[in-house]
Amino acid sequence: MASSIYETKPYGVKGQDNFLNAVIKIYTSFNLSQLFIFLKNIEDELGRKSNTKWGPREIDLDLLFFNDIVYSDEKIIIPHKEIELRDFVLTPLCEIAPDLFHPVLNQKISDICIDEKNKTIIAKIQDKIL
């Protein structure tokens, strides 16, 4: 299942081009670590270079949730941290999974709100990516 694509202002580091954001829901036989490695390999194959945190990048594939697991190590944090502060994550996620329960915040995704001053979405530029 896939969300629409959203054009958003940069988050974190300002003064760079806008971003395109979308969310997909997948089913996989991979465990959490295997899926993380798989996504990082896709980024590498598509030419992602290590650069400044929140800076320009060719692609960024983040794991937002993995079932209802709460997990953290030196590479992976699940659920992805600060989802509640990022409308470019919440809006497309709410499109495809409004009843998804955030196990740390103890809230449904559709019940999490973003302050107007922190909104980064400029426009929905395409309905459903898949």
C-alpha positions in Angstrom: 0.0 0.0 0.0 1.4 3.4 -0.9 0.6 7.0 -0.1 0.5 10.0 -2.4 3.7 11.9 -3.0 4.2 15.2 -1.2 6.5 18.1 -1.9 7.9 19.4 1.3 10.2 22.1 2.5 13.5 20.9 3.9 13.5 19.6 7.5 16.4 20.5 9.7 18.9 22.1 7.3 17.3 25.0 5.5 18.5 26.6 2.2 18.3 23.4 0.1 15.9 22.1 -2.5 12.5 20.8 -1.6 12.0 17.1 -0.9 9.6 14.5 -2.2 8.1 12.3 0.5 5.8 9.3 0.5 5.1 6.3 2.7 4.6 2.7 1.8 3.4 -0.3 3.8 5.0 -3.7 3.0 4.8 -7.2 4.2 8.2 -9.0 4.4 9.7 -12.2 5.6 12.8 -10.2 6.7 13.5 -9.6 10.3 14.1 -6.0 11.4 17.9 -6.1 10.9 17.6 -7.8 7.5 15.1 -5.2 6.3 17.3 -2.3 7.5 20.3 -3.7 5.6 18.1 -4.3 2.5 17.0 -0.7 2.5 20.5 0.7 3.0 21.7 -1.5 0.1 19.0 0.1 -2.1 20.1 3.5 -1.1 23.7 2.6 -2.0 22.7 1.1 -5.4 20.8 4.3 -6.2 23.8 6.4 -5.5 23.2 7.8 -2.0 26.4 9.4 -0.6 27.1 10.0 3.1 26.6 13.7 3.8 25.4 16.2 6.3 22.6 15.1 8.6 19.3 16.4 7.1 21.2 17.7 4.1 20.5 17.0 0.4 20.5 13.4 -0.6 19.6 11.3 -3.6 17.3 9.0 -1.6 16.4 8.3 2.0 14.6 5.1 3.0 13.5 5.1 6.6 11.9 2.3 8.6 9.1 4.0 10.5 7.5 1.0 12.3 8.1 -2.7 12.3 4.9 -4.4 13.5 4.4 -3.1 17.1 8.0 -3.5 18.1 9.8 -0.9 20.2 13.5 -1.3 19.6 16.7 0.7 19.7 20.4 0.0 19.0 23.3 2.0 17.6 21.8 1.9 14.0 18.1 1.3 14.3 15.3 3.1 16.3 11.8 1.7 16.0 9.4 3.4 15.9 11.5 6.0 14.0 12.1 8.9 16.4 10.3 12.2 16.1 7.5 10.9 13.8 5.2 13.1 15.8 7.1 16.2 14.7 7.2 15.5 11.0 4.1 16.2 9.0 5.9 14.9 5.9 5.7 11.5 7.6 2.4 11.8 9.4 0.3 13.0 6.5 1.2 10.3 4.0 1.2 7.7 6.8 -2.3 8.8 7.9 -3.4 8.4 4.3 -2.6 4.6 4.3 -2.8 3.7 8.0 -4.8 6.2 10.1 -5.6 3.6 12.7 -1.9 2.5 13.1 -1.1 2.7 16.8 2.2 4.3 17.8 3.4 2.0 20.6 5.6 4.7 22.3 3.2 7.6 22.2 0.1 5.4 22.8 -1.8 7.2 20.1 -3.3 6.4 16.7 -1.5 8.1 13.9 -4.7 10.0 12.9 -4.8 11.5 16.4 -1.2 13.0 16.4 -1.2 16.7 15.4 1.5 19.0 14.2 1.7 22.7 15.1 1.1 25.0 12.1 4.6 26.5 12.5 6.2 23.1 12.1 4.4 22.1 8.9 6.7 21.5 5.9 4.3 20.1 3.3 3.8 22.4 0.3 1.5 20.3 -1.8 0.4 16.8 -2.7 1.9 16.4 -6.2 0.8 12.9 -7.1 -1.9 10.5 -5.9 -0.7 7.1 -4.9 2.7 6.1 -6.0 1.9 2.4 -6.7 
